[in-house]
Each structure stands twice: as C-alpha cells, then as structure tokens.
Amino acid sequence: MIEKSNFLDNFKELFEETSPDQITFQSHFRDLDEWSSLIVLSLIVQFEDNYNVKLNLEKIESAVTVEDLYQLTQ
C-alpha cells in the first residue's frame, strides 16, 4: 500500500512553478495553472515507475481531485 504522504509528495514534484502548499488531496488538479499535457505524461510514467499501475487518459479524466488519483494506486 502506498503511503498517502509519499503519493502527495511525488505528485507535487511534477510541478515546477506551483507552490507545494497549493496542492492538497482536495485540490482539483486540472485547475492548477501548470496542469498540462506534459504533466499528464509525467504522471503516467510516475504511476508505472512508482506504483506499478498502468494509468490511461480515461482514468485521469474520471478523477477530479488528487485524492481520486491516489485511489487509482490502490
């Protein structure tokens, strides 16, 4: 099982310009100014490398919050 705090830290690392304080489990990640197709690709790689989970666009689109993304690792 992936620790929630580790997941959140890893997710925050995808963003270079967004303050880590702005990202919580309740954040609507698509509303972050820096959210882009490059972040999506990085997220897919992160899921495969760190969590051994195949993530696709359909799963990402079904998620709304960072918590929803975390649930995809379970």
PDB file of N, CA, C, O and CB in Angstrom:
ATOM      1  N   MET A   1       0.849  -1.192   0.000  1.00  0.00           N
ATOM      2  CA  MET A   1       0.000   0.000   0.000  1.00  0.00           C
ATOM      3  C   MET A   1       0.884   1.241   0.000  1.00  0.00           C
ATOM      4  O   MET A   1       1.862   1.326   0.743  1.00  0.00           O
ATOM      5  CB  MET A   1      -0.961   0.006   1.229  1.00  0.00           C
ATOM      6  N   ILE A   2       0.535   2.167  -0.817  1.00  0.00           N
ATOM      7  CA  ILE A   2       1.299   3.402  -0.952  1.00  0.00           C
ATOM      8  C   ILE A   2       0.880   4.379   0.141  1.00  0.00           C
ATOM      9  O   ILE A   2      -0.308   4.624   0.353  1.00  0.00           O
ATOM     10  CB  ILE A   2       1.096   4.029  -2.356  1.00  0.00           C
ATOM     11  N   GLU A   3       1.862   4.923   0.818  1.00  0.00           N
ATOM     12  CA  GLU A   3       1.588   5.935   1.844  1.00  0.00           C
ATOM     13  C   GLU A   3       1.003   7.181   1.176  1.00  0.00           C
ATOM     14  O   GLU A   3       1.505   7.641   0.150  1.00  0.00           O
ATOM     15  CB  GLU A   3       2.887   6.292   2.641  1.00  0.00           C
ATOM     16  N   LYS A   4      -0.047   7.713   1.762  1.00  0.00           N
ATOM     17  CA  LYS A   4      -0.682   8.905   1.191  1.00  0.00           C
ATOM     18  C   LYS A   4       0.289  10.084   1.129  1.00  0.00           C
ATOM     19  O   LYS A   4       0.312  10.823   0.145  1.00  0.00           O
ATOM     20  CB  LYS A   4      -1.916   9.292   2.011  1.00  0.00           C
ATOM     21  N   SER A   5       1.082  10.256   2.172  1.00  0.00           N
ATOM     22  CA  SER A   5       2.006  11.393   2.190  1.00  0.00           C
ATOM     23  C   SER A   5       3.067  11.254   1.098  1.00  0.00           C
ATOM     24  O   SER A   5       3.463  12.247   0.487  1.00  0.00           O
ATOM     25  CB  SER A   5       2.680  11.515   3.570  1.00  0.00           C
ATOM     26  N   ASN A   6       3.528  10.019   0.851  1.00  0.00           N
ATOM     27  CA  ASN A   6       4.503   9.794  -0.223  1.00  0.00           C
ATOM     28  C   ASN A   6       3.891  10.086  -1.581  1.00  0.00           C
ATOM     29  O   ASN A   6       4.529  10.689  -2.445  1.00  0.00           O
ATOM     30  CB  ASN A   6       5.026   8.354  -0.184  1.00  0.00           C
ATOM     31  N   PHE A   7       2.654   9.655  -1.763  1.00  0.00           N
ATOM     32  CA  PHE A   7       1.969   9.920  -3.023  1.00  0.00           C
ATOM     33  C   PHE A   7       1.862  11.426  -3.260  1.00  0.00           C
ATOM     34  O   PHE A   7       2.157  11.913  -4.351  1.00  0.00           O
ATOM     35  CB  PHE A   7       0.569   9.272  -3.027  1.00  0.00           C
ATOM     36  N   LEU A   8       1.441  12.150  -2.241  1.00  0.00           N
ATOM     37  CA  LEU A   8       1.267  13.593  -2.381  1.00  0.00           C
ATOM     38  C   LEU A   8       2.602  14.265  -2.687  1.00  0.00           C
ATOM     39  O   LEU A   8       2.664  15.152  -3.539  1.00  0.00           O
ATOM     40  CB  LEU A   8       0.649  14.190  -1.105  1.00  0.00           C
ATOM     41  N   ASP A   9       3.659  13.861  -2.011  1.00  0.00           N
ATOM     42  CA  ASP A   9       4.987  14.423  -2.277  1.00  0.00           C
ATOM     43  C   ASP A   9       5.410  14.149  -3.714  1.00  0.00           C
ATOM     44  O   ASP A   9       5.932  15.037  -4.387  1.00  0.00           O
ATOM     45  CB  ASP A   9       6.026  13.843  -1.301  1.00  0.00           C
ATOM     46  N   ASN A  10       5.190  12.932  -4.185  1.00  0.00           N
ATOM     47  CA  ASN A  10       5.543  12.595  -5.565  1.00  0.00           C
ATOM     48  C   ASN A  10       4.729  13.409  -6.559  1.00  0.00           C
ATOM     49  O   ASN A  10       5.252  13.864  -7.576  1.00  0.00           O
ATOM     50  CB  ASN A  10       5.332  11.104  -5.819  1.00  0.00           C
ATOM     51  N   PHE A  11       3.453  13.590  -6.262  1.00  0.00           N
ATOM     52  CA  PHE A  11       2.598  14.376  -7.155  1.00  0.00           C
ATOM     53  C   PHE A  11       3.077  15.824  -7.218  1.00  0.00           C
ATOM     54  O   PHE A  11       3.134  16.414  -8.296  1.00  0.00           O
ATOM     55  CB  PHE A  11       1.127  14.321  -6.687  1.00  0.00           C
ATOM     56  N   LYS A  12       3.414  16.382  -6.092  1.00  0.00           N
ATOM     57  CA  LYS A  12       3.888  17.771  -6.034  1.00  0.00           C
ATOM     58  C   LYS A  12       5.160  17.964  -6.846  1.00  0.00           C
ATOM     59  O   LYS A  12       5.381  19.038  -7.405  1.00  0.00           O
ATOM     60  CB  LYS A  12       4.132  18.188  -4.586  1.00  0.00           C
ATOM     61  N   GLU A  13       6.002  16.933  -6.916  1.00  0.00           N
ATOM     62  CA  GLU A  13       7.254  17.020  -7.652  1.00  0.00           C
ATOM     63  C   GLU A  13       7.045  17.182  -9.157  1.00  0.00           C
ATOM     64  O   GLU A  13       7.960  17.600  -9.866  1.00  0.00           O
ATOM     65  CB  GLU A  13       8.086  15.794  -7.384  1.00  0.00           C
ATOM     66  N   LEU A  14       5.872  16.861  -9.641  1.00  0.00           N
ATOM     67  CA  LEU A  14       5.583  17.027 -11.068  1.00  0.00           C
ATOM     68  C   LEU A  14       5.471  18.499 -11.460  1.00  0.00           C
ATOM     69  O   LEU A  14       5.573  18.842 -12.638  1.00  0.00           O
ATOM     70  CB  LEU A  14       4.293  16.299 -11.430  1.00  0.00           C
ATOM     71  N   PHE A  15       5.266  19.348 -10.487  1.00  0.00           N
ATOM     72  CA  PHE A  15       5.028  20.766 -10.734  1.00  0.00           C
ATOM     73  C   PHE A  15       6.246  21.584 -10.329  1.00  0.00           C
ATOM     74  O   PHE A  15       6.691  21.532  -9.182  1.00  0.00           O
ATOM     75  CB  PHE A  15       3.781  21.249  -9.973  1.00  0.00           C
ATOM     76  N   GLU A  16       6.779  22.337 -11.282  1.00  0.00           N
ATOM     77  CA  GLU A  16       7.968  23.140 -11.008  1.00  0.00           C
ATOM     78  C   GLU A  16       7.626  24.539 -10.505  1.00  0.00           C
ATOM     79  O   GLU A  16       8.345  25.094  -9.673  1.00  0.00           O
ATOM     80  CB  GLU A  16       8.815  23.244 -12.254  1.00  0.00           C
ATOM     81  N   GLU A  17       6.540  25.105 -11.003  1.00  0.00           N
ATOM     82  CA  GLU A  17       6.215  26.500 -10.695  1.00  0.00           C
ATOM     83  C   GLU A  17       5.108  26.662  -9.657  1.00  0.00           C
ATOM     84  O   GLU A  17       4.933  27.743  -9.094  1.00  0.00           O
ATOM     85  CB  GLU A  17       5.814  27.207 -11.951  1.00  0.00           C
ATOM     86  N   THR A  18       4.375  25.604  -9.410  1.00  0.00           N
ATOM     87  CA  THR A  18       3.273  25.669  -8.459  1.00  0.00           C
ATOM     88  C   THR A  18       3.805  25.428  -7.056  1.00  0.00           C
ATOM     89  O   THR A  18       4.551  24.479  -6.819  1.00  0.00           O
ATOM     90  CB  THR A  18       2.172  24.641  -8.811  1.00  0.00           C
ATOM     91  N   SER A  19       3.419  26.288  -6.134  1.00  0.00           N
ATOM     92  CA  SER A  19       3.835  26.133  -4.748  1.00  0.00           C
ATOM     93  C   SER A  19       3.276  24.823  -4.188  1.00  0.00           C
ATOM     94  O   SER A  19       2.089  24.540  -4.349  1.00  0.00           O
ATOM     95  CB  SER A  19       3.367  27.340  -3.895  1.00  0.00           C
ATOM     96  N   PRO A  20       4.117  24.027  -3.535  1.00  0.00           N
ATOM     97  CA  PRO A  20       3.628  22.772  -2.950  1.00  0.00           C
ATOM     98  C   PRO A  20       2.470  22.974  -1.972  1.00  0.00           C
ATOM     99  O   PRO A  20       1.637  22.084  -1.798  1.00  0.00           O
ATOM    100  CB  PRO A  20       4.761  22.066  -2.241  1.00  0.00           C
ATOM    101  N   ASP A  21       2.419  24.138  -1.339  1.00  0.00           N
ATOM    102  CA  ASP A  21       1.337  24.433  -0.401  1.00  0.00           C
ATOM    103  C   ASP A  21      -0.027  24.508  -1.083  1.00  0.00           C
ATOM    104  O   ASP A  21      -1.059  24.358  -0.429  1.00  0.00           O
ATOM    105  CB  ASP A  21       1.618  25.737   0.314  1.00  0.00           C
ATOM    106  N   GLN A  22      -0.032  24.739  -2.386  1.00  0.00           N
ATOM    107  CA  GLN A  22      -1.284  24.850  -3.132  1.00  0.00           C
ATOM    108  C   GLN A  22      -1.890  23.491  -3.468  1.00  0.00           C
ATOM    109  O   GLN A  22      -3.041  23.410  -3.895  1.00  0.00           O
ATOM    110  CB  GLN A  22      -1.054  25.631  -4.404  1.00  0.00           C
ATOM    111  N   ILE A  23      -1.113  22.419  -3.273  1.00  0.00           N
ATOM    112  CA  ILE A  23      -1.555  21.095  -3.683  1.00  0.00           C
ATOM    113  C   ILE A  23      -1.868  20.251  -2.446  1.00  0.00           C
ATOM    114  O   ILE A  23      -0.995  19.955  -1.630  1.00  0.00           O
ATOM    115  CB  ILE A  23      -0.482  20.406  -4.560  1.00  0.00           C
ATOM    116  N   THR A  24      -3.136  19.876  -2.339  1.00  0.00           N
ATOM    117  CA  THR A  24      -3.595  19.002  -1.254  1.00  0.00           C
ATOM    118  C   THR A  24      -4.398  17.858  -1.877  1.00  0.00           C
ATOM    119  O   THR A  24      -4.612  17.829  -3.089  1.00  0.00           O
ATOM    120  CB  THR A  24      -4.463  19.797  -0.198  1.00  0.00           C
ATOM    121  N   PHE A  25      -4.828  16.940  -1.057  1.00  0.00           N
ATOM    122  CA  PHE A  25      -5.653  15.847  -1.575  1.00  0.00           C
ATOM    123  C   PHE A  25      -7.010  16.349  -2.078  1.00  0.00           C
ATOM    124  O   PHE A  25      -7.654  15.683  -2.889  1.00  0.00           O
ATOM    125  CB  PHE A  25      -5.859  14.788  -0.492  1.00  0.00           C
ATOM    126  N   GLN A  26      -7.438  17.498  -1.609  1.00  0.00           N
ATOM    127  CA  GLN A  26      -8.718  18.050  -2.049  1.00  0.00           C
ATOM    128  C   GLN A  26      -8.592  18.934  -3.296  1.00  0.00           C
ATOM    129  O   GLN A  26      -9.597  19.384  -3.846  1.00  0.00           O
ATOM    130  CB  GLN A  26      -9.340  18.849  -0.926  1.00  0.00           C
ATOM    131  N   SER A  27      -7.374  19.174  -3.730  1.00  0.00           N
ATOM    132  CA  SER A  27      -7.152  20.043  -4.898  1.00  0.00           C
ATOM    133  C   SER A  27      -7.749  19.414  -6.153  1.00  0.00           C
ATOM    134  O   SER A  27      -7.631  18.211  -6.390  1.00  0.00           O
ATOM    135  CB  SER A  27      -5.640  20.308  -5.104  1.00  0.00           C
ATOM    136  N   HIS A  28      -8.389  20.259  -6.941  1.00  0.00           N
ATOM    137  CA  HIS A  28      -8.847  19.862  -8.270  1.00  0.00           C
ATOM    138  C   HIS A  28      -7.646  20.095  -9.183  1.00  0.00           C
ATOM    139  O   HIS A  28      -7.373  21.220  -9.602  1.00  0.00           O
ATOM    140  CB  HIS A  28     -10.148  20.686  -8.747  1.00  0.00           C
ATOM    141  N   PHE A  29      -6.945  19.021  -9.478  1.00  0.00           N
ATOM    142  CA  PHE A  29      -5.639  19.146 -10.128  1.00  0.00           C
ATOM    143  C   PHE A  29      -5.700  19.812 -11.497  1.00  0.00           C
ATOM    144  O   PHE A  29      -4.735  20.464 -11.897  1.00  0.00           O
ATOM    145  CB  PHE A  29      -5.018  17.791 -10.269  1.00  0.00           C
ATOM    146  N   ARG A  30      -6.788  19.671 -12.218  1.00  0.00           N
ATOM    147  CA  ARG A  30      -6.908  20.336 -13.525  1.00  0.00           C
ATOM    148  C   ARG A  30      -7.008  21.856 -13.394  1.00  0.00           C
ATOM    149  O   ARG A  30      -6.761  22.575 -14.362  1.00  0.00           O
ATOM    150  CB  ARG A  30      -8.130  19.806 -14.271  1.00  0.00           C
ATOM    151  N   ASP A  31      -7.361  22.342 -12.229  1.00  0.00           N
ATOM    152  CA  ASP A  31      -7.460  23.783 -12.001  1.00  0.00           C
ATOM    153  C   ASP A  31      -6.109  24.423 -11.707  1.00  0.00           C
ATOM    154  O   ASP A  31      -6.004  25.649 -11.665  1.00  0.00           O
ATOM    155  CB  ASP A  31      -8.410  24.059 -10.859  1.00  0.00           C
ATOM    156  N   LEU A  32      -5.079  23.613 -11.504  1.00  0.00           N
ATOM    157  CA  LEU A  32      -3.748  24.165 -11.265  1.00  0.00           C
ATOM    158  C   LEU A  32      -3.236  24.778 -12.565  1.00  0.00           C
ATOM    159  O   LEU A  32      -3.313  24.155 -13.624  1.00  0.00           O
ATOM    160  CB  LEU A  32      -2.764  23.066 -10.737  1.00  0.00           C
ATOM    161  N   ASP A  33      -2.715  25.996 -12.483  1.00  0.00           N
ATOM    162  CA  ASP A  33      -2.266  26.720 -13.681  1.00  0.00           C
ATOM    163  C   ASP A  33      -1.258  25.931 -14.502  1.00  0.00           C
ATOM    164  O   ASP A  33      -1.236  26.025 -15.730  1.00  0.00           O
ATOM    165  CB  ASP A  33      -1.659  28.046 -13.286  1.00  0.00           C
ATOM    166  N   GLU A  34      -0.447  25.176 -13.840  1.00  0.00           N
ATOM    167  CA  GLU A  34       0.635  24.459 -14.510  1.00  0.00           C
ATOM    168  C   GLU A  34       0.196  23.129 -15.141  1.00  0.00           C
ATOM    169  O   GLU A  34       0.976  22.510 -15.864  1.00  0.00           O
ATOM    170  CB  GLU A  34       1.742  24.202 -13.527  1.00  0.00           C
ATOM    171  N   TRP A  35      -1.022  22.687 -14.882  1.00  0.00           N
ATOM    172  CA  TRP A  35      -1.509  21.421 -15.416  1.00  0.00           C
ATOM    173  C   TRP A  35      -1.440  21.462 -16.943  1.00  0.00           C
ATOM    174  O   TRP A  35      -1.942  22.397 -17.566  1.00  0.00           O
ATOM    175  CB  TRP A  35      -2.962  21.134 -14.933  1.00  0.00           C
ATOM    176  N   SER A  36      -0.825  20.458 -17.534  1.00  0.00           N
ATOM    177  CA  SER A  36      -0.636  20.434 -18.980  1.00  0.00           C
ATOM    178  C   SER A  36      -0.484  18.996 -19.465  1.00  0.00           C
ATOM    179  O   SER A  36      -0.445  18.060 -18.667  1.00  0.00           O
ATOM    180  CB  SER A  36       0.594  21.273 -19.384  1.00  0.00           C
ATOM    181  N   SER A  37      -0.398  18.837 -20.770  1.00  0.00           N
ATOM    182  CA  SER A  37      -0.205  17.505 -21.336  1.00  0.00           C
ATOM    183  C   SER A  37       1.145  16.923 -20.914  1.00  0.00           C
ATOM    184  O   SER A  37       1.277  15.706 -20.782  1.00  0.00           O
ATOM    185  CB  SER A  37      -0.305  17.557 -22.867  1.00  0.00           C
ATOM    186  N   LEU A  38       2.131  17.764 -20.705  1.00  0.00           N
ATOM    187  CA  LEU A  38       3.433  17.287 -20.236  1.00  0.00           C
ATOM    188  C   LEU A  38       3.324  16.707 -18.813  1.00  0.00           C
ATOM    189  O   LEU A  38       3.944  15.690 -18.501  1.00  0.00           O
ATOM    190  CB  LEU A  38       4.468  18.439 -20.269  1.00  0.00           C
ATOM    191  N   ILE A  39       2.542  17.355 -17.974  1.00  0.00           N
ATOM    192  CA  ILE A  39       2.313  16.842 -16.612  1.00  0.00           C
ATOM    193  C   ILE A  39       1.566  15.508 -16.686  1.00  0.00           C
ATOM    194  O   ILE A  39       1.866  14.586 -15.927  1.00  0.00           O
ATOM    195  CB  ILE A  39       1.506  17.875 -15.753  1.00  0.00           C
ATOM    196  N   VAL A  40       0.609  15.405 -17.586  1.00  0.00           N
ATOM    197  CA  VAL A  40      -0.142  14.155 -17.740  1.00  0.00           C
ATOM    198  C   VAL A  40       0.806  13.011 -18.101  1.00  0.00           C
ATOM    199  O   VAL A  40       0.735  11.929 -17.517  1.00  0.00           O
ATOM    200  CB  VAL A  40      -1.242  14.306 -18.824  1.00  0.00           C
ATOM    201  N   LEU A  41       1.687  13.256 -19.060  1.00  0.00           N
ATOM    202  CA  LEU A  41       2.651  12.224 -19.444  1.00  0.00           C
ATOM    203  C   LEU A  41       3.562  11.860 -18.276  1.00  0.00           C
ATOM    204  O   LEU A  41       3.851  10.684 -18.052  1.00  0.00           O
ATOM    205  CB  LEU A  41       3.491  12.694 -20.637  1.00  0.00           C
ATOM    206  N   SER A  42       4.009  12.854 -17.543  1.00  0.00           N
ATOM    207  CA  SER A  42       4.855  12.602 -16.377  1.00  0.00           C
ATOM    208  C   SER A  42       4.108  11.804 -15.314  1.00  0.00           C
ATOM    209  O   SER A  42       4.683  10.933 -14.662  1.00  0.00           O
ATOM    210  CB  SER A  42       5.353  13.922 -15.786  1.00  0.00           C
ATOM    211  N   LEU A  43       2.831  12.104 -15.147  1.00  0.00           N
ATOM    212  CA  LEU A  43       2.006  11.386 -14.179  1.00  0.00           C
ATOM    213  C   LEU A  43       1.869   9.917 -14.570  1.00  0.00           C
ATOM    214  O   LEU A  43       1.955   9.035 -13.715  1.00  0.00           O
ATOM    215  CB  LEU A  43       0.619  12.038 -14.067  1.00  0.00           C
ATOM    216  N   ILE A  44       1.658   9.655 -15.847  1.00  0.00           N
ATOM    217  CA  ILE A  44       1.535   8.279 -16.335  1.00  0.00           C
ATOM    218  C   ILE A  44       2.822   7.506 -16.065  1.00  0.00           C
ATOM    219  O   ILE A  44       2.782   6.362 -15.610  1.00  0.00           O
ATOM    220  CB  ILE A  44       1.206   8.262 -17.845  1.00  0.00           C
ATOM    221  N   VAL A  45       3.959   8.133 -16.346  1.00  0.00           N
ATOM    222  CA  VAL A  45       5.254   7.492 -16.091  1.00  0.00           C
ATOM    223  C   VAL A  45       5.452   7.268 -14.590  1.00  0.00           C
ATOM    224  O   VAL A  45       5.915   6.208 -14.168  1.00  0.00           O
ATOM    225  CB  VAL A  45       6.409   8.352 -16.662  1.00  0.00           C
ATOM    226  N   GLN A  46       5.101   8.266 -13.802  1.00  0.00           N
ATOM    227  CA  GLN A  46       5.237   8.151 -12.348  1.00  0.00           C
ATOM    228  C   GLN A  46       4.416   6.973 -11.814  1.00  0.00           C
ATOM    229  O   GLN A  46       4.895   6.218 -10.968  1.00  0.00           O
ATOM    230  CB  GLN A  46       4.797   9.460 -11.663  1.00  0.00           C
ATOM    231  N   PHE A  47       3.208   6.818 -12.293  1.00  0.00           N
ATOM    232  CA  PHE A  47       2.351   5.717 -11.839  1.00  0.00           C
ATOM    233  C   PHE A  47       2.973   4.368 -12.194  1.00  0.00           C
ATOM    234  O   PHE A  47       2.956   3.442 -11.384  1.00  0.00           O
ATOM    235  CB  PHE A  47       0.943   5.834 -12.461  1.00  0.00           C
ATOM    236  N   GLU A  48       3.518   4.259 -13.396  1.00  0.00           N
ATOM    237  CA  GLU A  48       4.120   2.991 -13.807  1.00  0.00           C
ATOM    238  C   GLU A  48       5.386   2.709 -13.009  1.00  0.00           C
ATOM    239  O   GLU A  48       5.584   1.593 -12.530  1.00  0.00           O
ATOM    240  CB  GLU A  48       4.434   3.006 -15.308  1.00  0.00           C
ATOM    241  N   ASP A  49       6.245   3.720 -12.866  1.00  0.00           N
ATOM    242  CA  ASP A  49       7.535   3.533 -12.193  1.00  0.00           C
ATOM    243  C   ASP A  49       7.394   3.344 -10.683  1.00  0.00           C
ATOM    244  O   ASP A  49       8.031   2.463 -10.104  1.00  0.00           O
ATOM    245  CB  ASP A  49       8.433   4.718 -12.469  1.00  0.00           C
ATOM    246  N   ASN A  50       6.575   4.156 -10.055  1.00  0.00           N
ATOM    247  CA  ASN A  50       6.496   4.159  -8.590  1.00  0.00           C
ATOM    248  C   ASN A  50       5.443   3.218  -8.018  1.00  0.00           C
ATOM    249  O   ASN A  50       5.615   2.688  -6.920  1.00  0.00           O
ATOM    250  CB  ASN A  50       6.217   5.542  -8.112  1.00  0.00           C
ATOM    251  N   TYR A  51       4.358   3.008  -8.752  1.00  0.00           N
ATOM    252  CA  TYR A  51       3.226   2.274  -8.188  1.00  0.00           C
ATOM    253  C   TYR A  51       2.865   1.009  -8.973  1.00  0.00           C
ATOM    254  O   TYR A  51       1.974   0.256  -8.582  1.00  0.00           O
ATOM    255  CB  TYR A  51       2.026   3.177  -8.123  1.00  0.00           C
ATOM    256  N   ASN A  52       3.577   0.790 -10.092  1.00  0.00           N
ATOM    257  CA  ASN A  52       3.314  -0.361 -10.946  1.00  0.00           C
ATOM    258  C   ASN A  52       1.842  -0.411 -11.377  1.00  0.00           C
ATOM    259  O   ASN A  52       1.218  -1.472 -11.395  1.00  0.00           O
ATOM    260  CB  ASN A  52       3.696  -1.654 -10.220  1.00  0.00           C
ATOM    261  N   VAL A  53       1.312   0.759 -11.722  1.00  0.00           N
ATOM    262  CA  VAL A  53      -0.080   0.905 -12.140  1.00  0.00           C
ATOM    263  C   VAL A  53      -0.102   1.521 -13.533  1.00  0.00           C
ATOM    264  O   VAL A  53       0.515   2.559 -13.774  1.00  0.00           O
ATOM    265  CB  VAL A  53      -0.890   1.779 -11.126  1.00  0.00           C
ATOM    266  N   LYS A  54      -0.817   0.873 -14.444  1.00  0.00           N
ATOM    267  CA  LYS A  54      -0.998   1.423 -15.785  1.00  0.00           C
ATOM    268  C   LYS A  54      -2.114   2.469 -15.726  1.00  0.00           C
ATOM    269  O   LYS A  54      -3.267   2.161 -15.425  1.00  0.00           O
ATOM    270  CB  LYS A  54      -1.335   0.292 -16.825  1.00  0.00           C
ATOM    271  N   LEU A  55      -1.742   3.691 -16.017  1.00  0.00           N
ATOM    272  CA  LEU A  55      -2.692   4.802 -15.978  1.00  0.00           C
ATOM    273  C   LEU A  55      -2.947   5.239 -17.412  1.00  0.00           C
ATOM    274  O   LEU A  55      -2.008   5.371 -18.196  1.00  0.00           O
ATOM    275  CB  LEU A  55      -2.154   5.997 -15.104  1.00  0.00           C
ATOM    276  N   ASN A  56      -4.202   5.463 -17.759  1.00  0.00           N
ATOM    277  CA  ASN A  56      -4.515   5.954 -19.098  1.00  0.00           C
ATOM    278  C   ASN A  56      -5.349   7.232 -18.985  1.00  0.00           C
ATOM    279  O   ASN A  56      -5.777   7.626 -17.901  1.00  0.00           O
ATOM    280  CB  ASN A  56      -5.271   4.871 -19.926  1.00  0.00           C
ATOM    281  N   LEU A  57      -5.562   7.855 -20.124  1.00  0.00           N
ATOM    282  CA  LEU A  57      -6.286   9.129 -20.115  1.00  0.00           C
ATOM    283  C   LEU A  57      -7.705   8.994 -19.576  1.00  0.00           C
ATOM    284  O   LEU A  57      -8.210   9.906 -18.920  1.00  0.00           O
ATOM    285  CB  LEU A  57      -6.330   9.705 -21.512  1.00  0.00           C
ATOM    286  N   GLU A  58      -8.341   7.877 -19.845  1.00  0.00           N
ATOM    287  CA  GLU A  58      -9.709   7.668 -19.354  1.00  0.00           C
ATOM    288  C   GLU A  58      -9.756   7.694 -17.824  1.00  0.00           C
ATOM    289  O   GLU A  58     -10.660   8.286 -17.235  1.00  0.00           O
ATOM    290  CB  GLU A  58     -10.266   6.328 -19.874  1.00  0.00           C
ATOM    291  N   LYS A  59      -8.777   7.051 -17.190  1.00  0.00           N
ATOM    292  CA  LYS A  59      -8.722   7.046 -15.730  1.00  0.00           C
ATOM    293  C   LYS A  59      -8.425   8.443 -15.187  1.00  0.00           C
ATOM    294  O   LYS A  59      -9.002   8.865 -14.185  1.00  0.00           O
ATOM    295  CB  LYS A  59      -7.662   6.051 -15.238  1.00  0.00           C
ATOM    296  N   ILE A  60      -7.522   9.151 -15.858  1.00  0.00           N
ATOM    297  CA  ILE A  60      -7.199  10.513 -15.418  1.00  0.00           C
ATOM    298  C   ILE A  60      -8.422  11.406 -15.559  1.00  0.00           C
ATOM    299  O   ILE A  60      -8.715  12.204 -14.668  1.00  0.00           O
ATOM    300  CB  ILE A  60      -6.014  11.091 -16.231  1.00  0.00           C
ATOM    301  N   GLU A  61      -9.131  11.278 -16.661  1.00  0.00           N
ATOM    302  CA  GLU A  61     -10.315  12.107 -16.888  1.00  0.00           C
ATOM    303  C   GLU A  61     -11.438  11.797 -15.896  1.00  0.00           C
ATOM    304  O   GLU A  61     -12.266  12.663 -15.614  1.00  0.00           O
ATOM    305  CB  GLU A  61     -10.818  11.913 -18.311  1.00  0.00           C
ATOM    306  N   SER A  62     -11.474  10.591 -15.371  1.00  0.00           N
ATOM    307  CA  SER A  62     -12.513  10.238 -14.403  1.00  0.00           C
ATOM    308  C   SER A  62     -12.206  10.801 -13.016  1.00  0.00           C
ATOM    309  O   SER A  62     -13.092  10.895 -12.167  1.00  0.00           O
ATOM    310  CB  SER A  62     -12.665   8.719 -14.324  1.00  0.00           C
ATOM    311  N   ALA A  63     -10.960  11.172 -12.797  1.00  0.00           N
ATOM    312  CA  ALA A  63     -10.554  11.726 -11.500  1.00  0.00           C
ATOM    313  C   ALA A  63     -10.783  13.234 -11.478  1.00  0.00           C
ATOM    314  O   ALA A  63     -10.673  13.905 -12.505  1.00  0.00           O
ATOM    315  CB  ALA A  63      -9.065  11.404 -11.205  1.00  0.00           C
ATOM    316  N   VAL A  64     -11.100  13.753 -10.307  1.00  0.00           N
ATOM    317  CA  VAL A  64     -11.328  15.189 -10.139  1.00  0.00           C
ATOM    318  C   VAL A  64     -10.286  15.781  -9.192  1.00  0.00           C
ATOM    319  O   VAL A  64      -9.717  16.839  -9.459  1.00  0.00           O
ATOM    320  CB  VAL A  64     -12.755  15.457  -9.604  1.00  0.00           C
ATOM    321  N   THR A  65     -10.050  15.090  -8.096  1.00  0.00           N
ATOM    322  CA  THR A  65      -9.131  15.599  -7.075  1.00  0.00           C
ATOM    323  C   THR A  65      -7.858  14.752  -7.033  1.00  0.00           C
ATOM    324  O   THR A  65      -7.787  13.678  -7.631  1.00  0.00           O
ATOM    325  CB  THR A  65      -9.813  15.611  -5.687  1.00  0.00           C
ATOM    326  N   VAL A  66      -6.873  15.251  -6.325  1.00  0.00           N
ATOM    327  CA  VAL A  66      -5.641  14.491  -6.111  1.00  0.00           C
ATOM    328  C   VAL A  66      -5.972  13.201  -5.353  1.00  0.00           C
ATOM    329  O   VAL A  66      -5.362  12.162  -5.608  1.00  0.00           O
ATOM    330  CB  VAL A  66      -4.589  15.343  -5.326  1.00  0.00           C
ATOM    331  N   GLU A  67      -6.912  13.259  -4.444  1.00  0.00           N
ATOM    332  CA  GLU A  67      -7.366  12.064  -3.718  1.00  0.00           C
ATOM    333  C   GLU A  67      -7.867  11.011  -4.694  1.00  0.00           C
ATOM    334  O   GLU A  67      -7.570   9.828  -4.530  1.00  0.00           O
ATOM    335  CB  GLU A  67      -8.477  12.425  -2.707  1.00  0.00           C
ATOM    336  N   ASP A  68      -8.618  11.419  -5.701  1.00  0.00           N
ATOM    337  CA  ASP A  68      -9.107  10.480  -6.716  1.00  0.00           C
ATOM    338  C   ASP A  68      -7.947   9.789  -7.431  1.00  0.00           C
ATOM    339  O   ASP A  68      -8.000   8.590  -7.701  1.00  0.00           O
ATOM    340  CB  ASP A  68      -9.995  11.209  -7.738  1.00  0.00           C
ATOM    341  N   LEU A  69      -6.912  10.548  -7.731  1.00  0.00           N
ATOM    342  CA  LEU A  69      -5.725   9.952  -8.364  1.00  0.00           C
ATOM    343  C   LEU A  69      -5.064   8.954  -7.425  1.00  0.00           C
ATOM    344  O   LEU A  69      -4.653   7.869  -7.839  1.00  0.00           O
ATOM    345  CB  LEU A  69      -4.713  11.046  -8.770  1.00  0.00           C
ATOM    346  N   TYR A  70      -4.967   9.335  -6.157  1.00  0.00           N
ATOM    347  CA  TYR A  70      -4.381   8.422  -5.171  1.00  0.00           C
ATOM    348  C   TYR A  70      -5.160   7.101  -5.132  1.00  0.00           C
ATOM    349  O   TYR A  70      -4.558   6.032  -5.041  1.00  0.00           O
ATOM    350  CB  TYR A  70      -4.364   9.079  -3.767  1.00  0.00           C
ATOM    351  N   GLN A  71      -6.468   7.170  -5.198  1.00  0.00           N
ATOM    352  CA  GLN A  71      -7.292   5.958  -5.145  1.00  0.00           C
ATOM    353  C   GLN A  71      -6.974   5.023  -6.312  1.00  0.00           C
ATOM    354  O   GLN A  71      -7.171   3.813  -6.202  1.00  0.00           O
ATOM    355  CB  GLN A  71      -8.784   6.325  -5.156  1.00  0.00           C
ATOM    356  N   LEU A  72      -6.493   5.562  -7.413  1.00  0.00           N
ATOM    357  CA  LEU A  72      -6.139   4.738  -8.565  1.00  0.00           C
ATOM    358  C   LEU A  72      -4.898   3.880  -8.287  1.00  0.00           C
ATOM    359  O   LEU A  72      -4.640   2.926  -9.023  1.00  0.00           O
ATOM    360  CB  LEU A  72      -5.900   5.625  -9.789  1.00  0.00           C
ATOM    361  N   THR A  73      -4.140   4.193  -7.263  1.00  0.00           N
ATOM    362  CA  THR A  73      -2.953   3.396  -6.922  1.00  0.00           C
ATOM    363  C   THR A  73      -3.326   2.193  -6.061  1.00  0.00           C
ATOM    364  O   THR A  73      -2.514   1.285  -5.880  1.00  0.00           O
ATOM    365  CB  THR A  73      -1.917   4.263  -6.188  1.00  0.00           C
ATOM    366  N   GLN A  74      -4.530   2.181  -5.538  1.00  0.00           N
ATOM    367  CA  GLN A  74      -4.947   1.120  -4.613  1.00  0.00           C
ATOM    368  C   GLN A  74      -5.431  -0.119  -5.318  1.00  0.00           C
ATOM    369  O   GLN A  74      -5.812  -1.091  -4.665  1.00  0.00           O
ATOM    370  CB  GLN A  74      -6.025   1.619  -3.709  1.00  0.00           C
TER     371      GLN A  74
END
